[in-house]
Amino acid sequence: MVNARTSTVTLHLVSSLDGIIAKKDNSVSWLDSSGDVYEKGVSDDTAKEVVKAIDCFVLGSRTYEHALQLGWPYGDTPTVVVTNRELPSTRKSIEFYSGDLKRLVDEILAPRYGNIWLVGGAMLCQSFLRLGLVDEISLVIVPILLGEGLRLFDNSAIESRWHLKNVVAYKTGLVELLYRSQ
Ligand SMILES: NC(=O)c1ccc[n+]([C@@H]2O[C@H](COP(=O)([O-])OP(=O)(O)OC[C@H]3O[C@@H](n4cnc5c(N)ncnc54)[C@H](OP(=O)(O)O)[C@@H]3O)[C@@H](O)[C@H]2O)c1
């Protein structure tokens, strides 16, 4: 179902072929290019333009803590971290939120931001999906099987159909699938 809001919430995640978004040891080298080239693919510059158009990031506290360890990838773009804990603030661009997620989207984010990106992790994305708060899903598939780890989707999703809006294949072998809620 399409929302009445003018803003768009895009769930954006990078997944292995077998639907895993994080390894048990939290290592991230599986995300690096293997050097293999898909000749018909486009270069990564296309993705950089998309990132520039993001007004706000939303992330769960575990993703936040991992992002701090890895080196903050969200620049000065406003970022909301969902947590029930008191976490230390590390940057001016970060706000913490606890409470109802529908209120977060409808009353706090939508009046301020048009292009809202929900970037993980699995737990927060699953909550957003269950509540029908996701307008678009942008899934980047890495050509690797991981076998075990944190699964993007558990068994809690509500059956819903999605319209394929775009497909981009990159030279690195990554494929980005963009779906819109029907
Ligand atoms: N491959 C990718 O694209 C990608 C993207 C993002 C993250 N990741 C990886 O995924 C892992 C983290 O994912 P995760 O699923 O374990 O955790 P997460 O979703 O990042 O964070 C979970 C935490 O967020 C808060 N939270 C989530 N839902 C909530 C709700 N409905 N209401 C209130 N608070 C809520 C809680 O924080 P408190 O416990 O603080 O209350 C909860 O413990 C990391 O390894 C990260 O690197 C991968």
PDBQT file of the ligand as one rigid body, heavy atoms in Angstrom, charges set to zero:
ROOT
HETATM    1  N1  LIG A 201      24.955  -5.476   5.171  1.00  0.00    +0.000 N 
HETATM    2  C1  LIG A 201      24.337  -4.350   5.481  1.00  0.00    +0.000 C 
HETATM    3  O1  LIG A 201      23.841  -3.611   4.599  1.00  0.00    +0.000 OA
HETATM    4  C2  LIG A 201      24.195  -3.944   6.914  1.00  0.00    +0.000 A 
HETATM    5  C3  LIG A 201      23.523  -2.747   7.185  1.00  0.00    +0.000 A 
HETATM    6  C4  LIG A 201      23.352  -2.395   8.520  1.00  0.00    +0.000 A 
HETATM    7  C5  LIG A 201      23.859  -3.187   9.522  1.00  0.00    +0.000 A 
HETATM    8  N2  LIG A 201      24.513  -4.324   9.209  1.00  0.00    +0.000 N 
HETATM    9  C6  LIG A 201      25.032  -5.176  10.280  1.00  0.00    +0.000 C 
HETATM   10  O2  LIG A 201      23.942  -5.679  11.021  1.00  0.00    +0.000 OA
HETATM   11  C7  LIG A 201      24.339  -5.844  12.387  1.00  0.00    +0.000 C 
HETATM   12  C8  LIG A 201      23.359  -5.130  13.301  1.00  0.00    +0.000 C 
HETATM   13  O3  LIG A 201      22.036  -5.538  13.009  1.00  0.00    +0.000 OA
HETATM   14  P1  LIG A 201      21.032  -6.017  14.163  1.00  0.00    +0.000 P 
HETATM   15  O4  LIG A 201      19.813  -6.519  13.515  1.00  0.00    +0.000 OA
HETATM   16  O5  LIG A 201      21.796  -6.909  15.077  1.00  0.00    +0.000 OA
HETATM   17  O6  LIG A 201      20.765  -4.688  15.004  1.00  0.00    +0.000 OA
HETATM   18  P2  LIG A 201      20.173  -3.226  14.630  1.00  0.00    +0.000 P 
HETATM   19  O7  LIG A 201      18.839  -3.356  13.954  1.00  0.00    +0.000 OA
HETATM   20  O8  LIG A 201      21.220  -2.397  14.001  1.00  0.00    +0.000 OA
HETATM   21  O9  LIG A 201      19.995  -2.654  16.102  1.00  0.00    +0.000 OA
HETATM   22  C9  LIG A 201      19.134  -3.293  17.013  1.00  0.00    +0.000 C 
HETATM   23  C10 LIG A 201      18.878  -2.328  18.137  1.00  0.00    +0.000 C 
HETATM   24  O10 LIG A 201      18.160  -1.191  17.645  1.00  0.00    +0.000 OA
HETATM   25  C11 LIG A 201      17.190  -0.824  18.596  1.00  0.00    +0.000 C 
HETATM   26  N3  LIG A 201      15.871  -1.169  18.043  1.00  0.00    +0.000 N 
HETATM   27  C12 LIG A 201      15.574  -1.949  17.002  1.00  0.00    +0.000 A 
HETATM   28  N4  LIG A 201      14.259  -2.009  16.784  1.00  0.00    +0.000 NA
HETATM   29  C13 LIG A 201      13.717  -1.241  17.696  1.00  0.00    +0.000 A 
HETATM   30  C14 LIG A 201      12.407  -0.865  17.983  1.00  0.00    +0.000 A 
HETATM   31  N5  LIG A 201      11.367  -1.322  17.291  1.00  0.00    +0.000 N 
HETATM   32  N6  LIG A 201      12.192  -0.038  19.028  1.00  0.00    +0.000 NA
HETATM   33  C15 LIG A 201      13.222   0.415  19.746  1.00  0.00    +0.000 A 
HETATM   34  N7  LIG A 201      14.527   0.120  19.520  1.00  0.00    +0.000 NA
HETATM   35  C16 LIG A 201      14.743  -0.714  18.507  1.00  0.00    +0.000 A 
HETATM   36  C17 LIG A 201      17.471  -1.643  19.858  1.00  0.00    +0.000 C 
HETATM   37  O11 LIG A 201      18.469  -0.881  20.528  1.00  0.00    +0.000 OA
HETATM   38  P3  LIG A 201      18.835  -0.949  22.098  1.00  0.00    +0.000 P 
HETATM   39  O12 LIG A 201      19.229  -2.391  22.358  1.00  0.00    +0.000 OA
HETATM   40  O13 LIG A 201      19.991   0.003  22.185  1.00  0.00    +0.000 OA
HETATM   41  O14 LIG A 201      17.636  -0.504  22.857  1.00  0.00    +0.000 OA
HETATM   42  C18 LIG A 201      18.033  -2.916  19.262  1.00  0.00    +0.000 C 
HETATM   43  O15 LIG A 201      18.803  -3.677  20.155  1.00  0.00    +0.000 OA
HETATM   44  C19 LIG A 201      25.734  -5.279  12.495  1.00  0.00    +0.000 C 
HETATM   45  O16 LIG A 201      26.660  -6.343  12.378  1.00  0.00    +0.000 OA
HETATM   46  C20 LIG A 201      25.843  -4.385  11.286  1.00  0.00    +0.000 C 
HETATM   47  O17 LIG A 201      27.145  -4.197  10.848  1.00  0.00    +0.000 OA
HETATM   48  C21 LIG A 201      24.693  -4.733   7.922  1.00  0.00    +0.000 A 
ENDROOT
TORSDOF 0
